[in-house]
């Protein structure tokens, strides 16, 4: 007899709901999460669709991890402490082998990001995964896109462009050495958004955003919300050794500027602020509007769904 919706949830997802903030997880109509005194709830939802956000032949465990990490990146971009997540899963069929592997990826992300799974839903249809994340922010504090000031420096965490390189490999557009290929593909499928950095920046950053659509597009959101101009120096972009091995530096820089899916942070700091370890200055906030980057004038800035 085929497993029904409730059996699938109990079998593959009910074990990943333990967390410090979880008072009641999977099993009732709602989960109950506890906020500390003087905290506020931060929430966001992210949806990924097979064939559009990841190749349809992707390993299910990678799909599960990536879906959770992409959603959790929004918490990092706000500086929120992770509390829990819910998962809505649309499946063409109840393939239990696929579900088992997928659930292992979700579980790995839940542990790595301290984001217990506290609820969700399953239904039939084209493979679609929606993850809603819940986080906590101290009262009166949040990283916003709207606070950048003229004179601030613009910084990014980690390295950029790796996910773009990884996708190019998966689509057969790039064939690097095996070690570089493994690294870049892992960066595409298993990003680790810098949640601790987001929380650290609450007291210093004037503005911040997670880099999901590419640096040019996401810095553009800060510029628009803050009413400023952001200038990016592409020669300052931090590239991993794997990406630097690409024979065409222009292509590597293009991925770093516009490919997206890196799930790092772009943030602005007033001059004289301490720069967190692992972060790189890539530009400055000026008077004016928009984002400028010499040598990147022809790049498409951000993915458009419609």
Secondary structure, DSSP 8 states (H G I E B T S, - for coil): ----HHHHHHHHTGGG---TTEEE-TTSSS-EE---TTEEEEEEEEEEEBTTTB-TTS-HHHHHHHHHHHHHHHHHHHT-EEEEEEEEEEESS--HHHHHHHHHHHHHHHHHTT--EEEEEEEESS-EEEEEEEEEEETT----SS---TT-EEEEES-SSHHHHHHHHHTTS----HHHHHHHHHHHHS----HHHHHHGGGTEEEEEEESS-HHHHHHHHHHHHT-EEEE-GGG----HHHHTSS-HHHHHHHHHHT----EEEEEE-TT----TTEEEEEEEESSSEEE-TT-TTS--S----
